[in-house]
Amino acid sequence: MEVPEDLTVTGIRMPMENHFSDLLMVKDGEGQPMTFPASYQQGDTLSLETELSLTEKDNRAHMVIDVVPVLEMETATGEKVCAYLYDSMKYTPDMNILEIYRIL
């Protein structure tokens, strides 16, 4: 997105953060891990990549995950704004009946 005014990205919050925050990797437009705070000038391009890293051995690999992280920002005038990162943390396990039986 093009930044409409000077702003600082202050962080990311999400529901159930203590359960899922380690799964979400946020990278800037250059593919580098994003660090906070990050400042942008009017006219800059704010580009993010999100990646959900979940291994098969993780207990959460058997859960349906649908969490919407929120990108928190602050304008130069001190106004707090946010942007929702829809579809960045969606995961549905692909399990057959034997795997379901093993879990139960």
C-alpha positions as CSV (number, residue, x, y, z in Angstrom):
1,M,0.0,0.0,0.0
2,E,1.1,3.6,-0.6
3,V,1.6,5.4,2.7
4,P,-0.9,8.4,2.7
5,E,1.0,10.3,5.4
6,D,4.1,10.0,7.7
7,L,3.6,7.1,10.0
8,T,5.4,4.6,12.3
9,V,4.5,1.0,12.4
10,T,4.6,0.2,16.1
11,G,3.9,-3.5,16.1
12,I,1.5,-6.4,15.5
13,R,-1.1,-7.7,17.8
14,M,-3.4,-10.6,17.4
15,P,-6.1,-12.6,19.3
16,M,-4.6,-15.4,21.4
17,E,-1.2,-13.9,20.8
18,N,0.4,-16.1,23.5
19,H,-0.6,-19.2,21.6
20,F,0.2,-18.2,18.0
21,S,2.7,-15.3,17.9
22,D,5.6,-17.7,17.3
23,L,4.0,-19.0,14.1
24,L,3.7,-15.7,12.2
25,M,6.8,-14.4,10.3
26,V,6.4,-10.9,9.0
27,K,8.8,-9.7,6.4
28,D,9.2,-6.3,4.7
29,G,8.9,-5.8,1.0
30,E,12.6,-6.9,0.6
31,G,12.1,-10.2,2.3
32,Q,13.8,-9.2,5.6
33,P,12.2,-9.8,9.0
34,M,10.3,-6.7,10.0
35,T,11.5,-4.9,13.1
36,F,9.4,-2.4,15.1
37,P,9.1,0.5,15.2
38,A,9.5,1.1,11.5
39,S,9.0,4.6,10.1
40,Y,7.6,5.5,6.7
41,Q,7.2,8.8,4.9
42,Q,4.3,10.0,2.8
43,G,4.4,8.3,-0.6
44,D,6.6,5.4,0.5
45,T,5.3,1.9,-0.2
46,L,4.5,-0.3,2.8
47,S,4.8,-3.9,1.6
48,L,4.5,-6.9,3.9
49,E,4.9,-10.6,3.4
50,T,3.5,-13.0,6.0
51,E,4.3,-16.6,6.4
52,L,2.8,-19.2,8.7
53,S,5.5,-21.6,9.9
54,L,4.0,-24.7,11.4
55,T,5.7,-28.1,11.4
56,E,4.0,-31.5,11.5
57,K,5.4,-32.3,14.9
58,D,3.9,-29.1,16.4
59,N,0.7,-30.0,18.4
60,R,-1.0,-27.1,16.8
61,A,-0.7,-28.8,13.4
62,H,-4.0,-30.6,14.1
63,M,-5.9,-27.3,14.8
64,V,-7.8,-25.2,12.4
65,I,-6.1,-21.8,12.7
66,D,-7.9,-18.6,11.5
67,V,-6.4,-15.6,13.3
68,V,-6.4,-12.0,11.9
69,P,-3.3,-10.1,13.1
70,V,-3.6,-6.3,13.4
71,L,-0.8,-4.0,12.2
72,E,-0.6,-1.1,14.6
73,M,0.6,2.3,13.4
74,E,0.8,5.8,14.7
75,T,0.7,8.9,12.5
76,A,3.0,11.9,12.8
77,T,0.1,13.7,14.7
78,G,-0.1,10.9,17.3
79,E,-3.3,9.3,15.9
80,K,-3.3,5.5,16.3
81,V,-4.5,3.6,13.3
82,C,-4.5,-0.1,12.4
83,A,-4.7,-2.4,9.4
84,Y,-6.0,-5.9,9.5
85,L,-3.9,-8.6,7.8
86,Y,-6.6,-10.9,6.6
87,D,-5.7,-14.4,5.4
88,S,-2.2,-14.2,6.8
89,M,-2.8,-16.8,9.5
90,K,-5.1,-19.4,8.0
91,Y,-4.3,-23.1,8.3
92,T,-6.5,-26.1,7.9
93,P,-4.9,-29.5,8.6
94,D,-5.1,-32.1,5.9
95,M,-5.9,-35.3,7.8
96,N,-7.3,-38.7,6.9
97,I,-9.5,-40.9,9.2
98,L,-6.5,-42.7,10.6
99,E,-4.8,-39.5,11.7
100,I,-8.0,-38.3,13.3
101,Y,-8.3,-41.6,15.2
102,R,-4.7,-41.4,16.3
103,I,-5.3,-37.9,17.7
104,L,-8.5,-39.0,19.6
